[in-house]
Amino acid sequence: GGGGGTMRHSVRVDAFPIGIDPDRFRRALDAAEVKGRVLELQRQYAGVSVLLGVDRVDYIKGIPHKLLAMETLLETHPQYVGRVVLLQIAVPTRTDVPEYQKLRAAAHELVGRINGRFGSPGYAPVQYLDKSVDFAELAALYHTSAACVVSSLRDGMNLVAYEYVACQQAAKGVLVLSEFAGAAQALGAGCVRVNPYDTRELARGFHLALSMSAEQRGVLHAYADQYVSKFTSQAWAQAFVSQLADSQPASALSAPAVPLPLGEVASAYRSASRRLLVLGVGGMLLPAASEAAEGEAHLPPQQVAALRALLLDETTTVLLVSGRTRADMNRLISDVTGPSPHGADGSSGAAAKPRPSAAAAAGEGLSAAQAVRLWGLAENGVYARRGGGSWELTSQAAQEASWLEQVEEMMCYFEERTPESRVERRDRTIRWSYESAANGPLGAQHASNLVESLEKTLSNAPVEVLWDAAAVEVRPHGSSSGLGLMHQLTSEEALTGVSPEEAEGEGAAGAGGEEEETPLFDFVLCVGNFSSRDEDIFAKLHQSEGSEAEEVEEA
């Protein structure tokens, strides 16, 4: 079509590991049919421990590897002969494909060899069933087996592991799980992880599962059961739909960029009676690269003079937004409110020659009445401050910070292994940043691994894990520049236009009659280089504007 502009599209990629309905299996164990079958299996395998395998006949499932490990177990631990059985349910698939026919024949050959070597009348160490079983039979087998073996060579998830855990509430059976199954990423701390390509390691996993104490089994099962019970198929569906819904605003905001109409902005600014200027520090007042850097950074003299000139106007409030700590922000705010710490050339003690419009502010600092209109957000909205007041936490989740130590250890592990990366810990947030240009795919790969580890470790912590712009950050749940802004706008001072200091002196003024509230800001300009998570500051401003418009319309 005609006209200029740039077409932009928003694409979101995420992982949604599926779960099961554990209650379905638990209810099945209470059914009369399953209870009867459990009693039959317990009588059939009295005095024998059952290692259970449930797989499709497929190359990725590692059935031959499992059989070879059983043979090795009986060779290295002859005490298990007559006392352990591998029960393999091999569900037929693609029976008309020659390669799968060969796989089936190879498995049968191994079964015959093992049973011929170690079997005896009334005892077959491997029981191999070339068929599927119904749900009731499967639940009974899960319940009565001492261990379940998943030996996949490569697998997306393998929900057999989840199903077995759900049926082991009583006996606390052990899950022997291949590290190449997707389920190992979720259940790794609740199972015996093995490499199925290493036959001896897999056999050692069998032995560990069979010899494990009841206490150890209980610890493993508790972890695995907690995960299976929390991340169910219903939770998977809800997470997917929720993320899908959340992606819609991002698509809506992906519009062609248009230049700021400076003439209209200047006209609106001049005609406004109560202005709010929201200014990002990193990438605007200071270079973006120094936003996360440690050190005694100060605002340049030109920026100090400009901010003071703005605050000389009693109708203007300035909000500085940054990911820096409160201490860093206090220093930057002091640059503006206090006497000029350095001259225009940056040297200490040099006499500055300020611009005429900002002469008083640049030379002498701000008065208390002017400084009270300089607000701040630290750690991207976790902390908020108005004027000379103290910093406040903006969310309940930010009260909890016990998770920081553990996260710092994990981030330091990746810092040591990724050149030119660094960990930056603050009061309530922590960040691992890497230089993507220097590290190439290594930095991104380590970031992906770090995010995966953090999401598992912090699944019950009140935090968010963010990966954006060559950095991984963990912050309290619900914290952002946008929510920090809303905290500022809903404060008593913002709503009434009266600072706490002014309110003290005017306490008697409103006695005996209703005071009329000063309207919210009639001009708001927000400028900054924000992360994708903190770009909600623009959406929050639009919401605030809409709410104000509705109130005026109703009035």
Order of alpha helices (4+ residues) and beta strands (2+ residues): alpha-alpha-beta-alpha-beta-alpha-beta-alpha-beta-alpha-beta-alpha-beta-alpha-alpha-alpha-alpha-beta-alpha-beta-alpha-alpha-alpha-beta-beta-beta-alpha-beta-beta-alpha-alpha-beta-beta-alpha-alpha-alpha-beta-alpha
